[in-house]
C-alpha cells in the first residue's frame, strides 16, 4: 500500500546533552526518510530517494537528498568505519 506522504520516516536518532556554556538541556537529531520508487505515466520505473535531515531542538539545520547509489556508498563507508573502529578496539584490548 502506498503512503500518502512522499517521504516516510525510517529512522530517527536523538541525542540529548547539557550545553556547557548555558547549562541548558539541548537536543540534536538525525532523521532518515525514504521516498519509494515510482512508475511514471510512460511506464518507466524511477528510483526513490533517501533524505537525511540534521536538526537541533526543533530546527532543521541541514538536509541531504541522496539517490540510491549515493546512499549505498554512504552505508559502505559507515560499515568500513565501524569495522576499522572495532578492529582497533580489539587490538587495544589485546595489548
ZADO-1210 file (C-alpha; in nm, 4 decimals, padded with zeros to 6 digits):
<atoms>
<atom x="00.0000" y="00.0000" z="00.0000" code="UNK" pos="1"/>
<atom x="00.1364" y="00.3398" z="-00.0988" code="UNK" pos="2"/>
<atom x="00.1963" y="00.6017" z="00.1656" code="UNK" pos="3"/>
<atom x="00.0057" y="00.9288" z="00.1436" code="UNK" pos="4"/>
<atom x="00.3347" y="01.1107" z="00.2145" code="UNK" pos="5"/>
<atom x="00.6130" y="01.1481" z="-00.0412" code="UNK" pos="6"/>
<atom x="00.8755" y="01.0642" z="00.2255" code="UNK" pos="7"/>
<atom x="00.8299" y="00.8168" z="00.5076" code="UNK" pos="8"/>
<atom x="01.0399" y="00.8195" z="00.8251" code="UNK" pos="9"/>
<atom x="01.2613" y="00.5137" z="00.8601" code="UNK" pos="10"/>
<atom x="01.4940" y="00.6144" z="01.1436" code="UNK" pos="11"/>
<atom x="01.5242" y="00.8944" z="01.3964" code="UNK" pos="12"/>
<atom x="01.8190" y="00.9224" z="01.6345" code="UNK" pos="13"/>
<atom x="01.8070" y="01.1831" z="01.9133" code="UNK" pos="14"/>
<atom x="02.0979" y="01.2950" z="02.1274" code="UNK" pos="15"/>
<atom x="02.0330" y="01.4900" z="02.4482" code="UNK" pos="16"/>
<atom x="02.3101" y="01.6824" z="02.6235" code="UNK" pos="17"/>
<atom x="02.3772" y="01.9693" z="02.8625" code="UNK" pos="18"/>
<atom x="02.5092" y="02.2838" z="02.6931" code="UNK" pos="19"/>
<atom x="02.8456" y="02.3597" z="02.8579" code="UNK" pos="20"/>
<atom x="02.8047" y="02.7352" z="02.8176" code="UNK" pos="21"/>
<atom x="02.4448" y="02.7828" z="02.9316" code="UNK" pos="22"/>
<atom x="02.3768" y="02.4628" z="03.1274" code="UNK" pos="23"/>
<atom x="02.0527" y="02.4225" z="02.9296" code="UNK" pos="24"/>
<atom x="01.9322" y="02.0832" z="02.8078" code="UNK" pos="25"/>
<atom x="01.9750" y="02.0585" z="02.4304" code="UNK" pos="26"/>
<atom x="01.8877" y="01.8053" z="02.1657" code="UNK" pos="27"/>
<atom x="02.0346" y="01.7219" z="01.8265" code="UNK" pos="28"/>
<atom x="01.8788" y="01.4694" z="01.5931" code="UNK" pos="29"/>
<atom x="01.9234" y="01.2831" z="01.2685" code="UNK" pos="30"/>
<atom x="01.6348" y="01.1510" z="01.0627" code="UNK" pos="31"/>
<atom x="01.6381" y="00.9177" z="00.7619" code="UNK" pos="32"/>
<atom x="01.3405" y="00.9215" z="00.5274" code="UNK" pos="33"/>
<atom x="01.2632" y="00.7163" z="00.2171" code="UNK" pos="34"/>
<atom x="01.0781" y="00.8083" z="-00.0985" code="UNK" pos="35"/>
<atom x="00.9892" y="00.4781" z="-00.2680" code="UNK" pos="36"/>
<atom x="01.0452" y="00.4115" z="-00.6382" code="UNK" pos="37"/>
<atom x="00.7550" y="00.5096" z="-00.8609" code="UNK" pos="38"/>
<atom x="00.6300" y="00.4198" z="-01.2049" code="UNK" pos="39"/>
<atom x="00.5929" y="00.7132" z="-01.4440" code="UNK" pos="40"/>
<atom x="00.2862" y="00.7571" z="-01.6650" code="UNK" pos="41"/>
<atom x="00.5068" y="00.6431" z="-01.9564" code="UNK" pos="42"/>
<atom x="00.5824" y="00.3124" z="-01.7803" code="UNK" pos="43"/>
<atom x="00.9368" y="00.3876" z="-01.6588" code="UNK" pos="44"/>
<atom x="01.0317" y="00.2967" z="-01.3037" code="UNK" pos="45"/>
<atom x="01.2107" y="00.5861" z="-01.1339" code="UNK" pos="46"/>
<atom x="01.4370" y="00.5332" z="-00.8344" code="UNK" pos="47"/>
<atom x="01.3315" y="00.6631" z="-00.4985" code="UNK" pos="48"/>
<atom x="01.5435" y="00.8903" z="-00.2820" code="UNK" pos="49"/>
<atom x="01.6833" y="00.8871" z="00.0689" code="UNK" pos="50"/>
<atom x="01.6645" y="01.2118" z="00.2657" code="UNK" pos="51"/>
<atom x="01.8903" y="01.2613" z="00.5673" code="UNK" pos="52"/>
<atom x="01.7987" y="01.5561" z="00.7877" code="UNK" pos="53"/>
<atom x="02.0041" y="01.7007" z="01.0738" code="UNK" pos="54"/>
<atom x="01.8474" y="01.9210" z="01.3357" code="UNK" pos="55"/>
<atom x="01.8856" y="02.0886" z="01.6705" code="UNK" pos="56"/>
<atom x="01.5922" y="02.1111" z="01.9089" code="UNK" pos="57"/>
<atom x="01.3001" y="02.1717" z="01.6699" code="UNK" pos="58"/>
<atom x="01.5007" y="02.3399" z="01.3920" code="UNK" pos="59"/>
<atom x="01.6320" y="02.1727" z="01.0781" code="UNK" pos="60"/>
<atom x="01.9994" y="02.2606" z="01.0384" code="UNK" pos="61"/>
<atom x="02.0683" y="02.0712" z="00.7171" code="UNK" pos="62"/>
<atom x="01.9271" y="01.8145" z="00.4798" code="UNK" pos="63"/>
<atom x="02.0815" y="01.5836" z="00.2202" code="UNK" pos="64"/>
<atom x="01.8887" y="01.4226" z="-00.0629" code="UNK" pos="65"/>
<atom x="02.0682" y="01.1101" z="-00.1842" code="UNK" pos="66"/>
<atom x="01.9977" y="00.8852" z="-00.4776" code="UNK" pos="67"/>
<atom x="02.0141" y="00.5123" z="-00.4083" code="UNK" pos="68"/>
<atom x="02.3731" y="00.4813" z="-00.5340" code="UNK" pos="69"/>
<atom x="02.4906" y="00.7627" z="-00.3045" code="UNK" pos="70"/>
<atom x="02.3026" y="00.6123" z="-00.0096" code="UNK" pos="71"/>
<atom x="02.4656" y="00.2758" z="-00.0806" code="UNK" pos="72"/>
<atom x="02.8131" y="00.4354" z="-00.0823" code="UNK" pos="73"/>
<atom x="02.7344" y="00.6076" z="00.2482" code="UNK" pos="74"/>
<atom x="02.6321" y="00.2758" z="00.4035" code="UNK" pos="75"/>
<atom x="02.9508" y="00.1051" z="00.2808" code="UNK" pos="76"/>
<atom x="03.1619" y="00.3910" z="00.4206" code="UNK" pos="77"/>
<atom x="02.9897" y="00.3629" z="00.7593" code="UNK" pos="78"/>
<atom x="03.0370" y="-00.0160" z="00.7631" code="UNK" pos="79"/>
<atom x="03.4091" y="00.0193" z="00.6870" code="UNK" pos="80"/>
<atom x="03.4497" y="00.2885" z="00.9549" code="UNK" pos="81"/>
<atom x="03.2765" y="00.0661" z="01.2122" code="UNK" pos="82"/>
<atom x="03.4863" y="-00.2375" z="01.1161" code="UNK" pos="83"/>
<atom x="03.8063" y="-00.0296" z="01.1437" code="UNK" pos="84"/>
<atom x="03.6919" y="00.1015" z="01.4834" code="UNK" pos="85"/>
<atom x="03.6167" y="-00.2475" z="01.6161" code="UNK" pos="86"/>
<atom x="03.9473" y="-00.3861" z="01.4847" code="UNK" pos="87"/>
<atom x="04.1387" y="-00.1018" z="01.6557" code="UNK" pos="88"/>
<atom x="03.9438" y="-00.1501" z="01.9795" code="UNK" pos="89"/>
<atom x="04.0111" y="-00.5257" z="01.9787" code="UNK" pos="90"/>
<atom x="04.3815" y="-00.4560" z="01.9259" code="UNK" pos="91"/>
<atom x="04.3863" y="-00.2207" z="02.2246" code="UNK" pos="92"/>
<atom x="04.2239" y="-00.4875" z="02.4440" code="UNK" pos="93"/>
<atom x="04.4869" y="-00.7441" z="02.3382" code="UNK" pos="94"/>
<atom x="04.7837" y="-00.5178" z="02.4267" code="UNK" pos="95"/>
</atoms>
